[in-house]
């Protein structure tokens, strides 16, 4: 049962923003195929997300540039307060071109070449590693940054998943629970002072319970690491993966509940 206060969350009108005549004029001007983006809807959707987390003044959304690697879209979102999550040097350049630099960028690394690490460090980005062996590689080929994060794979406690991203137990990304304690200890011993914690479990997920369960896992892990290693985390990155309704009978994520 849906009350009136939450009913608007489930209304997902699919209204094309142009008339047929306007579309035909565009086709005369631009060679096909091309993409049309609805900037107004993009802004409104992002603002709904921010509103759902308005109770947390330090909440920050890092837009995954890989999702839409269009510099103008990144700039549009940045003007509304979005930071970026990058996974390649091209995405780092897009962020920079859109005016997103420094710790507004997170480089989520997977098999990352040294030049990409160096570019991220030059921009002052947060480095987020998904393999314990990357600590040594980063130190040898660039340097250890002021702030570092690790991607946790909760395969030992989370068997859920979906057809797009699969199941955590089968994923190659992220550190195990045992590894993640070792990784933070290694970085502490090497003089790193600032830390974050990250996971990415879901993709195109529409069940609010998945995001709530993920948050519980991550905050409990952060508390345990603090208890054992004395680390005060500056952020916990919950990964995202907010899904959209592709079919009329599907409902979007209940952002109010997740928030």
C-alpha positions in Angstrom: 0.0 0.0 0.0 1.4 3.4 -1.0 0.4 6.5 0.9 -0.1 9.9 -0.8 3.2 11.2 0.6 5.2 8.6 -1.3 2.9 8.2 -4.3 5.0 10.6 -6.5 8.0 8.3 -6.2 6.2 5.7 -8.2 4.9 7.9 -11.0 7.2 7.5 -13.9 5.8 9.3 -17.0 7.7 8.6 -20.1 7.1 11.9 -22.0 9.3 12.6 -25.0 10.5 16.2 -24.6 10.2 17.2 -28.3 7.4 17.4 -30.8 7.7 15.5 -34.0 8.2 18.8 -35.9 11.1 19.8 -33.6 12.7 16.4 -33.9 12.6 16.6 -37.7 14.3 20.0 -37.6 17.1 18.5 -35.5 17.5 15.7 -38.0 18.0 18.3 -40.7 20.7 20.0 -38.6 22.6 17.1 -37.1 23.7 13.9 -38.9 22.0 10.7 -37.5 22.4 8.8 -35.4 22.7 11.1 -32.4 21.8 11.2 -28.7 19.2 13.6 -27.2 19.5 14.3 -23.5 16.8 15.9 -21.4 18.7 18.3 -19.3 15.7 19.4 -17.3 14.9 15.8 -16.3 18.5 15.0 -15.5 18.6 18.0 -13.1 15.3 17.1 -11.5 16.3 13.5 -11.0 19.6 14.5 -9.4 17.8 17.0 -7.1 15.4 14.3 -6.0 18.4 12.2 -5.0 20.0 15.1 -3.1 16.7 15.9 -1.4 16.4 12.3 -0.1 19.7 12.7 1.7 19.2 16.3 2.7 19.2 15.2 6.4 23.0 14.5 6.0 24.8 17.8 5.2 28.0 16.0 4.2 26.2 13.7 1.7 28.0 13.7 -1.6 27.1 12.0 -4.9 30.0 10.9 -7.1 28.5 10.5 -10.6 30.0 7.5 -12.4 31.4 9.1 -15.5 31.5 5.7 -17.3 27.7 5.7 -17.2 27.5 8.7 -19.5 31.0 9.9 -20.5 29.8 13.2 -22.0 31.6 16.2 -20.7 28.5 18.4 -20.9 26.4 16.0 -18.8 29.2 15.8 -16.2 29.3 19.7 -16.2 25.5 20.0 -15.8 25.6 17.6 -12.8 28.7 19.3 -11.4 26.9 22.7 -11.4 24.2 21.1 -9.3 26.8 19.8 -6.8 27.8 16.3 -8.2 31.3 15.1 -7.9 32.7 12.3 -10.1 33.8 8.6 -9.9 36.3 7.7 -12.6 37.8 4.4 -13.7 40.1 5.5 -16.6 42.3 8.4 -17.7 39.7 9.5 -20.2 37.2 9.9 -17.4 39.8 11.9 -15.4 40.2 14.3 -18.4 36.4 14.6 -18.7 36.1 15.5 -15.0 38.9 18.0 -15.3 37.3 19.6 -18.4 34.0 19.8 -16.5 35.7 21.7 -13.7 35.7 18.7 -11.2 39.1 18.3 -9.6 40.8 17.6 -6.3 39.0 15.3 -3.8 35.8 15.8 -5.8 37.1 13.0 -7.9 37.4 9.3 -6.8 39.5 7.1 -9.0 38.1 3.6 -8.6 41.0 1.5 -9.7 40.9 -1.9 -11.5 44.1 -3.0 -13.2 45.1 0.7 -13.4 48.2 1.7 -15.4 50.8 3.9 -13.7 50.1 6.9 -15.8 46.4 6.9 -14.8 47.4 6.8 -11.1 49.8 9.7 -11.7 47.1 11.8 -13.5 44.7 11.2 -10.6 47.4 12.2 -8.1 48.1 15.3 -10.2 44.5 16.2 -10.0 44.4 15.6 -6.2 41.8 12.8 -6.6 41.0 10.2 -4.0 42.5 6.8 -4.9 40.2 3.9 -4.3 42.0 0.5 -4.7 40.2 -2.8 -5.3 43.2 -5.1 -4.8 45.6 -5.3 -1.9 48.6 -5.8 -4.3 47.9 -2.3 -5.8 49.3 -0.7 -2.7 52.8 -1.7 -3.6 52.3 -1.0 -7.3 51.0 2.5 -6.6 53.9 3.3 -4.3 56.5 2.0 -6.7 55.1 3.7 -9.8 53.7 6.9 -8.4 53.3 7.5 -4.7 51.0 6.8 -1.9 48.4 9.6 -1.7 47.3 11.6 1.3 44.0 9.8 1.4 43.3 6.3 0.3 40.2 4.0 0.1 39.6 0.3 -0.5 36.8 -1.5 -2.2 35.3 -4.2 0.0 33.7 -7.3 -1.5 31.2 -8.7 1.1 31.2 -12.1 -0.7 31.4 -13.9 2.7 28.1 -12.5 3.9 26.1 -11.4 0.9 24.9 -13.9 -1.7 22.4 -11.7 -3.4 23.0 -10.0 -6.7 21.4 -9.5 -10.1 21.8 -10.4 -13.8 23.8 -7.3 -14.6 26.5 -7.2 -12.0 26.3 -10.8 -10.9 26.8 -12.1 -7.3 29.5 -10.7 -5.0 30.8 -14.2 -4.3 31.6 -14.6 -8.0 33.1 -11.1 -8.5 36.7 -10.4 -9.1 36.5 -6.9 -7.7 37.3 -5.8 -4.2 39.1 -7.1 -1.1 37.9 -9.8 1.2 37.1 -9.1 4.8 40.5 -10.5 5.9 42.4 -8.6 3.2 40.8 -5.3 4.0 42.0 -5.2 7.6 45.5 -6.0 6.3 45.3 -3.3 3.6 44.5 -0.6 6.1 47.2 -1.8 8.4 49.8 -1.7 5.6 48.9 1.9 4.7 48.9 3.0 8.3 52.4 1.6 8.7 53.4 3.4 5.5 52.3 6.7 7.0 48.9 7.3 5.3 46.8 9.4 7.6 43.4 9.7 5.9 41.0 6.9 4.8 37.7 6.1 3.2 35.8 2.8 2.6 34.0 1.8 -0.5 31.8 -1.0 -2.0 29.9 -1.6 -5.2 27.4 -4.4 -4.9 24.4 -3.5 -7.0 23.8 -2.3 -10.5 20.4 -1.2 -11.8 18.9 -2.3 -8.5 15.4 -1.1 -7.7 14.9 -2.7 -4.3 15.5 -0.2 -1.5 16.3 -3.1 0.9 19.5 -3.9 -1.0 20.9 -0.4 -0.4 19.8 -0.4 3.2 21.5 -3.7 3.8 24.6 -2.5 2.0 24.8 0.5 4.3 24.4 -1.6 7.4 27.3 -3.9 6.2 29.6 -1.0 5.5 29.0 1.1 8.6 29.4 -2.0 10.8 32.7 -2.8 9.0 33.9 0.8 9.4 33.2 0.6 13.1 35.1 -2.7 13.4 38.1 -1.3 11.5 38.1 1.7 13.8 37.9 -0.5 16.9 40.9 -2.7 15.8 43.1 -0.1 14.0 42.0 3.2 15.3 41.1 4.6 11.9 38.6 7.5 11.7 37.0 7.2 8.3 36.3 10.4 6.4 33.7 8.8 4.2 31.9 5.6 3.5 31.1 5.2 -0.2 28.1 3.0 -0.7 28.6 2.5 -4.4 25.3 3.3 -5.9 23.8 1.2 -8.7 20.4 2.9 -8.5 18.1 1.3 -11.1 15.5 2.7 -13.3 12.2 1.3 -14.5 12.5 0.1 -18.1 9.0 -1.2 -18.3 5.6 0.5 -17.4 4.9 -2.1 -14.7 8.2 -1.5 -12.9 8.7 1.0 -10.1 11.8 3.2 -9.5 13.9 3.1 -6.4 12.1 4.5 -3.4 14.7 7.2 -2.7 12.9 8.5 0.5 13.2 5.0 2.0 16.8 4.6 1.0 17.7 8.1 2.3 
